[in-house]
Amino acid sequence: MKGKLPSFLILLAAILWGTTGTTQALAPETAHPIAIGATRLAVGGLFLLLMVLVIGKFNFQGWAIKTTLMASLCMALYQPLFFSAVSITGVAIGTVVAIGSAPIFSGLIEWIYLKIRPSKIWWYSTFLSILGCLMLFVNKESVFVDPIGILMALGAGLSFASYTLISRTLVEKHSSLSVVAVVFTLSAICLSPILFVFDMSWIMSFNGVGVSLQLGIMATGIAYFLFGKGLIHVSSSTAVTLSLAEPLTAALLGVFILGEYLTITSWFGIILLMLGIGILLWSSKKSPSKKELRMVQ
């Protein structure tokens, strides 16, 4: 892939992630958010695994087991950390801290570990995007800052940033479909005990099946496949910043589908988010070389 296509694939993945909030709002009332997250991974992992088996291109030769386990653990940790943070400190603060901290963590990890200093364009676009995200959620509800919730949100941001960086090393050597299939299957296995903790009777209803399939196939399986495909030619820090299109999409869907109301401040935040993502999307930043992206297996 050449040009801007990899960045657009990541942007499309983020847009699909942005549908999760609207989908969850349509889920049965008895569905717990953490249970929905675990179901999402289980359905997504199964869908991806079936795709790999149907295509028949999976190859275990030279597979980095340690790196794969690390990526799977990061994705498995992200789900409960994010949902717990949101439940403890609220949707506004939890979302802003988790999603807003991920690009910063990603840039710092690249800078410290890979010795790749983020460009000025990345700093400008990331600042605008995070500021836009903050303004988008600032008036959603009364602000309640809980230290434990903040720590969990930061943990979620670090988990997503780490997953992106580690996955990038995997897609350099294996097909994107194989990578996400293995990673999400292992992540689903890690979170499988959650399915026995919460009431899962909702999944047998018509809405429950629809929500599970949409979240698992579209917002997880296809979305992360596109994300992994784009990661081959896009740095992890750039990819994480582009993923801020997720709250942008969620906010717009909330307005046009769920009938939610946004304040002037929130609309201004959307403009800043679009501006930040647009700057990064159309920048001509060179992708790091494979040598720079090599990790200890």
N, C-alpha and C positions, 0 to 999 in steps of 0.2 A: 504494500500500500504506500502511496506517495501523497505529498501535499497535506491538505487539511483533513483528509478522510479519517485518519486515526483519532484526531481530536473530536470530530463529529460523532464517531462511534461511542466515545466516552461520554459525550454530551447526551446522546440518545439513551445510553444506559442510565444516566442520572435522571433523565426525564421519566423513564420507566420506574425507577426507584421512587420518584415523586408521587406515583399513583398509590403507594402503599397506605398513606394516611386516609385517603378517600375510600379505599377498599376496606380498610379496617372499620371505618365509620359505618359501613354497610353490613358488617359482620353481625351475627347474633349477639345479643346483649350478654349472654353467659360466657362468651369467648374472652379469656384473659389475654391481655397484650403479650405477655411472655409466652403463653401457649401458642398464640398466633405466630410469634417469631420462630418458635421451634418447629411448628408445622410448615412454615414457609421454607425453612432449610431442608426439612425432610422431603417435601414434594419437589423442591428445586433440585436437590441432589439426586433423587430417583429419576427425574426427567432427564437430567444431563447424562446420567449413567446409561439410561436406555438409548439416548442419542448416540453415545459412543459405541455401544454394542451393535446398534443397527448399522452405523457407518463402518464399523470394524477396523478402525485405524489406530486403536490403542496399542501402545508399545511400552512394555516395562523396562526395556533396555536403557541403561544409563539414568534411571529415574532417581532423583535426589530425595531420599526418604526423609531425612532430617528437615530439609527445607519445606517439603510438603506438609509434614506434621506441624511445623511452625505456622504455616499459612492457615492450616485448618484450625489450629488453636486460636489464632487471632480472630478468625471469622466467628468461631463458636463463642468467644468471649464478648464480641461486639454486641450480639443480640441481647443477652440478659443485662449487660452493663447499661446499654442505651435505654432499654425499656424501664429498668429500675431507676435510672437517673430521672427520667421523665415523670415517673410516678412519685418520686420523693420530692423533687424540687420544682416540678411543674413543666408543662410542655415548652413554654417560652425559654426559660433559663436552660433547661436540659438540652433542648435542641440547639440553641445558639452555642453553648459551651462544647457540646460533642461535635457538631458539624463544623463549627468555626475553628476549633482547636486542631482538627485533623490536618488542614493544609500547613499550619505552623509546625506541627510535629513532623510532617513529611519533609518539609524544607530543611528542618534542623537535622533530621536523620541522614538525609542526603549530604548535607554539608559536613557533618561530623564523621559519618561512617564511610561514605563514598567519595568524600573530598570534592563534591560538586557544589559550587556556590550558586545559589539561585540567582537568576538574572534580575535586573531592575524591573523589567516588564512583569515578572512573576510577583515581585513584592508589591508593585502598584495594583495589579489586578486582584491579588489576594486581599490586600487592605480594603479595596473598594467592595469586594464580594462579602467579606466578613462584616464590614460596616453595614452593608445593605441587609445582610442576614439579621443583624442585631436590630436594625430599625424595623424590619419586617415583623419581628416577634415581640418587640418591646411593649406594645399596647394590647397584646393578646389576652393578658390576664394580670392580676396583681402579682408583683415580683416577690418571690419567696426564695431566698438563698439558703440552702441547707448544705453545710460542709461535706457531708457524706454523699449527697446527691451530686455536688460539684465534682468530687473525686471520681465518682462513677462515670460522670459525663466525660471527664478528661481521659479516663481509662478507655471509654468507647472511642474517643477521637484517636488515641494512641493505637488502639487495636486496628482501626480501619486504615490508618496511615501505615502501620507495620504490614498489614495484609497486602496493601498495594505494592509496597516496596519488595516484599518477598515474592509475591506472585509475578512481578516483572522479571525476576531471574528465572522463574519456571517457564514462562511463555517464550523466553529466548531460546529454549532448547526443546520444548514440546509443543504440540498443538494446543491452542487456547481452549478448545473443547475438552480435551483430555485433562488439562490442568484444573479447570473449574469443576469438572465432573468428579475427579478424585478428591479435591479439596472440600467441596460441599457435601459429598457423601460422608467423609470423615467428620466434618463439622456436625452434620445431622446426627451421627452416631454419638458424638460427645454430648449433644443436647437431648438425646432420646429419653433420659430419665425424667425430664420435665414433662413429657407427655403422660407420665403416670402420676404426676403430682397434682395437676389441674384437671378440672372437669372437661372432658373432651367430647361430651355428647353432642355439642353444637356442630361438630364436623359432619354429622350424618344428615343435617338439614340441607335444604336446597341452597340457602344462602351460604351455609358453611362450606359446602362443596365448591360453590362458585368462587368464594373468597380464597379458599385454599389453592385452587387451580390458578387463579389470576396471580396471586402472590408468589406461588411456587414456580409457575412456568414463565410468566411474563416479567414480573418484577424481580425475580431471582435468577432462574435458569438462563433465559435469553439476555437479560440485562447484564449479568456478570460475564456471560460469554462475549458480548460486545465490548465490555470493559476490558476483559483480558486481551481481546483482539487489538484494541487500541493501544494497550500498554506496551506492545512490542515496539512501537515507534514514538511513544510519548513518555517523558520522565514521570516518575511517581508523584513528584511535587506538583507538576502541572495537572496530572490526572486528578489528584485529590481536590485541587482548586476548581477544576471544571465540574467536579461532582457536586459543587454548591448549587448547581441547577436543580438539585433535588428539592430543597425547600421552596425554591422559586416555583417549580411545577406544582408542588403540594398546595401552595397558597393560591395560585390561579385556579386550580381544580376546586378548591374549597369555595371560591367565589362563584364560579360558573356552574358547578354541579351540586354542591351542598348548600348554596345560598348564604355563605358566610359574608360578613361585612369587614372591609379593610379600611383603616383610617388613612388620612393623608400621609402620615408618617410611614405607614406600611407600604403605601404605593410608591413613595419616594425611595424606600428601601429596595423595592422591586427594580426600580430604575437603576439604582447603584449596582445591584446584583447583575443585571443584564449588561451594564457597562463594563464591570469587572471581568465577567466571563467573555464578553465580546473582545475586549482588549487582548486577553490571553489566547482566544481562539484564532484571531487573525494575526497574531505576532509570528515572526519568522524565526523563532528560537530554535536552535539546532538541538536535536536529540542527542543525549549522551551516547558514547560508544559502548559496545558490548564489553570492552575491557574495563571500562569505568564501572559497569554495572555488575561485575562478577562478585559473587558473595561466597563466603566459606560454606561449603556444602556439609 
